[in-house]
Amino acid sequence: MQVDNLEICKWNSTGNKSLYEKLEKKFNQNGWFTCFRDENGTYNSIAFGRPITFETFMEYFKTGKIYFDCGMYQGNNRNYCQWRATNTFWDSLIVETYP
């Protein structure tokens, strides 16, 4: 990503397959799942989504549905970087839910 001539972050896929391997291992095996809680915080259902390939992940990234959170903001003492998406996005990918 780039703003004018200032590079905020850069990822080069050539020669470094760590992101590819992690995504394929985590999301492109048997799919993914999420659990839901009721108003008391008790888990009451589970939902499943189809596997996500690296190519599909990158398309979601290019459209802004998945974004990179560098964790750099005022008052944050923890160092972290992670990929994020809204709950609405994940909910749109659910194919089955079980109570």
C-alpha positions in Angstrom: 0.0 0.0 0.0 1.3 3.4 -0.8 0.3 7.0 0.0 2.1 9.4 -2.4 5.8 8.5 -2.0 5.4 7.2 1.6 5.3 3.4 1.9 3.2 2.4 4.9 3.7 -1.3 4.4 5.0 -3.6 1.7 4.6 -7.3 1.1 6.5 -9.1 -1.6 5.2 -12.6 -2.5 8.2 -13.5 -4.6 10.5 -15.9 -2.8 8.5 -15.7 0.4 5.6 -18.1 0.6 5.0 -17.8 4.4 1.7 -15.9 4.0 0.6 -18.2 1.2 1.4 -21.3 3.3 -0.3 -20.0 6.4 -3.5 -19.0 4.5 -3.7 -22.3 2.7 -3.1 -24.3 5.9 -5.6 -22.3 8.0 -8.4 -21.6 5.5 -8.1 -23.9 2.5 -8.3 -27.3 4.2 -11.8 -28.1 5.4 -13.1 -24.6 5.6 -13.5 -22.5 8.7 -15.9 -22.1 11.6 -17.1 -19.5 14.1 -19.1 -19.9 17.3 -21.9 -17.7 18.5 -22.9 -16.8 22.1 -26.2 -15.8 23.6 -26.8 -12.8 25.8 -25.3 -14.6 28.8 -22.1 -15.4 27.0 -22.9 -19.1 26.6 -22.0 -20.6 23.2 -25.2 -21.7 21.6 -24.4 -22.3 17.9 -21.6 -23.0 15.4 -21.4 -21.9 11.8 -19.2 -23.2 8.9 -17.8 -21.6 5.8 -16.2 -23.1 2.7 -12.4 -23.2 2.2 -10.7 -20.0 1.2 -7.8 -20.2 -1.2 -4.9 -17.7 -1.2 -6.1 -16.2 -4.5 -9.6 -15.7 -3.0 -8.1 -14.1 0.1 -6.1 -11.7 -2.1 -9.2 -10.7 -4.0 -11.0 -9.9 -0.7 -7.9 -7.9 0.3 -7.9 -5.9 -3.0 -11.5 -5.0 -2.5 -11.0 -3.9 1.1 -13.1 -6.7 2.6 -10.0 -8.0 4.4 -7.5 -5.5 5.6 -4.1 -5.4 7.4 -4.1 -4.0 10.9 -0.5 -3.0 11.9 -1.6 -2.3 15.5 0.2 1.1 15.4 -2.0 3.5 17.3 -1.6 5.9 20.2 -1.9 4.2 23.6 -1.2 0.7 22.3 1.7 -1.0 24.1 1.4 -4.4 22.4 3.2 -5.1 19.2 1.1 -7.1 16.7 0.1 -7.3 13.1 -2.9 -9.2 11.8 -5.3 -9.5 9.0 -8.9 -8.5 9.9 -12.4 -8.4 8.4 -15.7 -7.3 9.8 -18.2 -9.8 11.3 -20.6 -8.8 8.5 -18.1 -10.1 6.0 -17.6 -13.4 7.8 -21.3 -13.8 8.2 -21.8 -13.4 4.5 -19.6 -16.4 3.9 -21.4 -18.8 6.2 -22.9 -21.8 4.4 -24.3 -23.8 7.4 -25.3 -23.1 11.0 -26.1 -25.6 13.7 -27.8 -24.7 17.0 
